Amino acid sequence: MRWNWMLALSLTALVAACGDDDDGSAGDGGPDGSADTDTDTDADAGQDPSQDCIDLGLPIAEFVDAEPSVELRGAAADFTVPTTEGDWSLKASWSGCDVYLFMPENANQNDGDFGYHYWDNQADFDTLFANTPRNVHYFFVPAGDNPDIEGTLAALEEKVDAATSADAAWWADRVHYVTSPPSALANWAGEVLKDPRWGFGIDRAQRIRYVGSFADPTRYDSGESWFGPNVSMVANEATYYDFEADREARLAAADATIVELWTQNPVAQETGPYDVDRELPDAVDMAGFDTLEFDMMMTCVGDGEFGDCPQWDYDVYLYLCDAVDPTICDTEIGHWITSYHREGRWVHDVSGILPMLADGGTRRFRIGISDPWEVSLSLRFSNQDKAQAPSETTPLFAGQYTFDEVYNANYPDIVLAVPSDAVKVEIASVITGHGMSPPHNCCEFANTDHHFYVNGTDNMRDFPMVGDDLGCMAQIVEGTVPNQYGTWWYGRAGWCPGKNVEMVMTDVTDQVTLGADNTFGYEAFYLGEPYTGGTSWRHIHLTSWLVISR
């Protein structure tokens, strides 16, 4: 059974879930299962690996003895690998805050004749260490068919030394050159390095992770019809592990009431729709919450990322069904974009729609999805002691229309009364652009501008990361799944593959007249004008609400 990270909301909980049995594996000895007579380890040398965590100000997770396994997101058991500096073992070197990344010389995801070896480029190593968090250990593993392992590792060490010269003392004990190929490693790490030969990581929760694609958006190869590899891309994995650890700590500290909608349910368009009826807290309890978050996880049906995750970036929607007639399920309240071939989890704030659930009781939810994924989705209700809590949510502008000369005609003005006791008034909006219509790749790669008018005052949203080749890669620290097997790096109009679509809150309190009718308008343009030209499919997907806090 695949590790369910939705049920492990803290490092402590994960540790408890893993158990405490000593595995007695080959990792307790040498790499071939023999007794470990080497004394050159951090623990044997009397050094405390956790001191680095203290210096970095990072929390320390205890090592957990686990049964050997190669399961994605399973607990990593102890193991030993031989390096140029002596045998290295996971348990003896465990600091409690580090991540560990293993890169095989012939990584399977680099298949293709790109004309160079991905360990060759000095500039790539310079970028790797410039982008790497300090709580990382790297392991370079030679290929079994390499006729000169010693020479390869020596040349590699020169590149790393040059890349880390400004901080050599720190990295000296954190970069490891494995002297045996995967076929000679008689432990679970050797198994993973042999099959799927993807490279792997161990995150701060001691879970086994795969290393994703090394493809670089600046290295398109027409002969291979794909992008050449760059070793620096592996730093994205470490950045994401740190993001996850910070998120787990935040979630563990929150006193949240959790309502599970789906838990690892295989879903797909062919057999949908997928509806669930769930009991929410009652109205009294709901009145005590000021925050609502969606906690979404999408995992792969089958063996995991290297073969069974769907390949395209498609929309996923969550709908709230009508309270009186639950067969009507057309109120969109959540929006995500699937990744290219990789699993992911996203937790994001949607407190603007909290009043829509204020009555509590039984409500029906529906998920709209195209490709087959395993979905786990929960509602997280909590009180974060906000100055104001949303008390009323009214739909404004919503729809999915072709972005053309008459697009704005779909959205006539709306007149709404704003109560006299409102203390904060906001517009909540969720906007994405789709399609690649010429002449400007509209609307996925066009920076459209969206204007929400309040009594004539303009509030504009646009997407400046459009045109930035690394626009979505820059959002790993916000939850974008890294190193996907597709064009995940490119900045897009309001979204990234492998990420939730944010609900953006715009404060318009000073633009409304309390206790009176107010006029709300919406228009969208490209470069200040209606989009013209081209006949290819293109559209803007929009939902928005007026949110009142009393």
DARALIN-V32080 format. One record per residue. RES is the residue in one letter. SS is DSSP state (helix for helix, strand for strand, loop for the rest). Layout:
# DARALIN-V32080
{{RES;SS} {RES;SS}}
This chain:
# DARALIN-V32080
{{M;loop} {R;loop} {W;loop} {N;loop} {W;helix} {M;helix} {L;helix} {A;loop} {L;loop} {S;loop} {L;helix} {T;helix} {A;helix} {L;helix} {V;helix} {A;helix} {A;helix} {C;helix} {G;loop} {D;loop} {D;loop} {D;loop} {D;loop} {G;loop} {S;loop} {A;helix} {G;helix} {D;helix} {G;loop} {G;loop} {P;loop} {D;loop} {G;loop} {S;loop} {A;loop} {D;loop} {T;loop} {D;loop} {T;loop} {D;loop} {T;loop} {D;loop} {A;loop} {D;loop} {A;loop} {G;loop} {Q;loop} {D;loop} {P;loop} {S;loop} {Q;helix} {D;helix} {C;helix} {I;helix} {D;helix} {L;helix} {G;loop} {L;loop} {P;loop} {I;loop} {A;loop} {E;loop} {F;loop} {V;loop} {D;loop} {A;loop} {E;loop} {P;loop} {S;loop} {V;loop} {E;loop} {L;loop} {R;loop} {G;loop} {A;strand} {A;loop} {A;loop} {D;loop} {F;loop} {T;strand} {V;strand} {P;strand} {T;strand} {T;loop} {E;loop} {G;strand} {D;strand} {W;strand} {S;strand} {L;helix} {K;helix} {A;helix} {S;helix} {W;loop} {S;loop} {G;loop} {C;loop} {D;loop} {V;strand} {Y;strand} {L;strand} {F;strand} {M;strand} {P;strand} {E;loop} {N;loop} {A;loop} {N;helix} {Q;helix} {N;helix} {D;loop} {G;loop} {D;loop} {F;loop} {G;loop} {Y;loop} {H;loop} {Y;loop} {W;loop} {D;loop} {N;loop} {Q;helix} {A;helix} {D;helix} {F;helix} {D;helix} {T;helix} {L;helix} {F;helix} {A;helix} {N;helix} {T;loop} {P;loop} {R;loop} {N;loop} {V;strand} {H;strand} {Y;strand} {F;strand} {F;strand} {V;strand} {P;loop} {A;loop} {G;loop} {D;loop} {N;loop} {P;loop} {D;loop} {I;helix} {E;helix} {G;helix} {T;helix} {L;helix} {A;helix} {A;helix} {L;helix} {E;helix} {E;helix} {K;helix} {V;helix} {D;helix} {A;helix} {A;helix} {T;loop} {S;helix} {A;helix} {D;helix} {A;helix} {A;helix} {W;helix} {W;helix} {A;loop} {D;loop} {R;loop} {V;strand} {H;strand} {Y;strand} {V;strand} {T;loop} {S;loop} {P;loop} {P;helix} {S;helix} {A;helix} {L;loop} {A;loop} {N;loop} {W;helix} {A;helix} {G;helix} {E;helix} {V;helix} {L;helix} {K;helix} {D;loop} {P;loop} {R;loop} {W;loop} {G;loop} {F;strand} {G;strand} {I;strand} {D;loop} {R;loop} {A;loop} {Q;loop} {R;strand} {I;strand} {R;strand} {Y;strand} {V;loop} {G;loop} {S;loop} {F;loop} {A;strand} {D;strand} {P;strand} {T;strand} {R;strand} {Y;strand} {D;strand} {S;loop} {G;loop} {E;loop} {S;loop} {W;strand} {F;strand} {G;strand} {P;strand} {N;loop} {V;helix} {S;helix} {M;helix} {V;helix} {A;helix} {N;helix} {E;helix} {A;helix} {T;helix} {Y;helix} {Y;helix} {D;helix} {F;helix} {E;helix} {A;helix} {D;helix} {R;helix} {E;helix} {A;helix} {R;helix} {L;helix} {A;helix} {A;helix} {A;loop} {D;loop} {A;loop} {T;strand} {I;strand} {V;strand} {E;strand} {L;strand} {W;strand} {T;strand} {Q;strand} {N;strand} {P;strand} {V;strand} {A;loop} {Q;helix} {E;helix} {T;helix} {G;loop} {P;loop} {Y;strand} {D;strand} {V;strand} {D;strand} {R;strand} {E;strand} {L;strand} {P;strand} {D;strand} {A;helix} {V;helix} {D;helix} {M;helix} {A;loop} {G;loop} {F;loop} {D;loop} {T;strand} {L;strand} {E;strand} {F;strand} {D;strand} {M;strand} {M;strand} {M;strand} {T;strand} {C;loop} {V;loop} {G;loop} {D;loop} {G;loop} {E;loop} {F;loop} {G;loop} {D;loop} {C;loop} {P;loop} {Q;loop} {W;loop} {D;loop} {Y;loop} {D;strand} {V;strand} {Y;strand} {L;strand} {Y;strand} {L;strand} {C;loop} {D;loop} {A;loop} {V;loop} {D;loop} {P;loop} {T;loop} {I;loop} {C;loop} {D;loop} {T;strand} {E;strand} {I;strand} {G;strand} {H;strand} {W;strand} {I;strand} {T;loop} {S;loop} {Y;loop} {H;loop} {R;loop} {E;loop} {G;strand} {R;strand} {W;strand} {V;strand} {H;strand} {D;strand} {V;loop} {S;helix} {G;helix} {I;helix} {L;helix} {P;helix} {M;helix} {L;helix} {A;loop} {D;loop} {G;strand} {G;strand} {T;strand} {R;strand} {R;strand} {F;strand} {R;strand} {I;strand} {G;strand} {I;loop} {S;loop} {D;loop} {P;loop} {W;strand} {E;strand} {V;strand} {S;strand} {L;strand} {S;strand} {L;strand} {R;strand} {F;strand} {S;strand} {N;loop} {Q;loop} {D;loop} {K;loop} {A;loop} {Q;loop} {A;loop} {P;strand} {S;strand} {E;strand} {T;strand} {T;strand} {P;strand} {L;loop} {F;loop} {A;loop} {G;strand} {Q;strand} {Y;strand} {T;strand} {F;loop} {D;loop} {E;loop} {V;loop} {Y;helix} {N;helix} {A;helix} {N;helix} {Y;loop} {P;loop} {D;loop} {I;strand} {V;strand} {L;strand} {A;strand} {V;strand} {P;loop} {S;loop} {D;loop} {A;loop} {V;loop} {K;strand} {V;strand} {E;strand} {I;strand} {A;strand} {S;strand} {V;strand} {I;strand} {T;strand} {G;strand} {H;strand} {G;strand} {M;strand} {S;strand} {P;loop} {P;loop} {H;loop} {N;loop} {C;strand} {C;strand} {E;loop} {F;loop} {A;loop} {N;loop} {T;strand} {D;strand} {H;strand} {H;strand} {F;strand} {Y;strand} {V;strand} {N;loop} {G;loop} {T;strand} {D;strand} {N;strand} {M;strand} {R;strand} {D;loop} {F;loop} {P;loop} {M;loop} {V;loop} {G;loop} {D;loop} {D;loop} {L;loop} {G;loop} {C;loop} {M;helix} {A;helix} {Q;helix} {I;helix} {V;helix} {E;helix} {G;loop} {T;loop} {V;loop} {P;loop} {N;loop} {Q;loop} {Y;loop} {G;loop} {T;loop} {W;loop} {W;loop} {Y;loop} {G;loop} {R;loop} {A;loop} {G;loop} {W;loop} {C;loop} {P;loop} {G;loop} {K;strand} {N;strand} {V;loop} {E;loop} {M;loop} {V;strand} {M;strand} {T;strand} {D;strand} {V;loop} {T;helix} {D;helix} {Q;helix} {V;loop} {T;loop} {L;loop} {G;loop} {A;strand} {D;strand} {N;strand} {T;strand} {F;strand} {G;strand} {Y;strand} {E;strand} {A;strand} {F;strand} {Y;strand} {L;loop} {G;loop} {E;strand} {P;loop} {Y;loop} {T;loop} {G;loop} {G;loop} {T;loop} {S;loop} {W;loop} {R;strand} {H;strand} {I;strand} {H;strand} {L;strand} {T;strand} {S;strand} {W;strand} {L;strand} {V;strand} {I;strand} {S;strand} {R;loop}}
